[in-house]
Amino acid sequence: MNDIVLQKLESGLLTITMNRPDRRNALNPDMTRGLVEAARRAAEDHEVRAVLLRGAGGTFCVGGDVKSMAEGRAPLSFEAKMTNLRRGMEVSRILHDMPKPVVAQVDGAAAGAGLSIALACDLRVASASAKITTAFAKVGLSGDYGGTYFLT
């Protein structure tokens, strides 16, 4: 467990909190690994009877951390990009396939991959502040993290 993805188990409910409020809970490699780890725990731990997925700081998740993606990294090969994308998409698959109820608490923005993760849950509860967008469609890309599958 890391401080980017918090986990709290209470009375059978595992609350998973994406905790990068300064970046509006944008997904970076550490957050993605933490989410996959938390989702696996939720699926495998017999004490967990239900899951609540939320974001800290009034925002669910704005999707990928585009700013950090552009910062001083060597360009990745196509194969490396595919491996990274498949590794990240694992969180959506685990949440969707889990036989336990999974609820997304959507406050603020749920955009791009963040929306896809919310859509992978069994139920989404949106606050009055929720702003939902595919984001990727605005730039002519198809959805990642299962968005095009779950959106229908």
Disulfide bonds with the S-S distance in Angstrom:
none
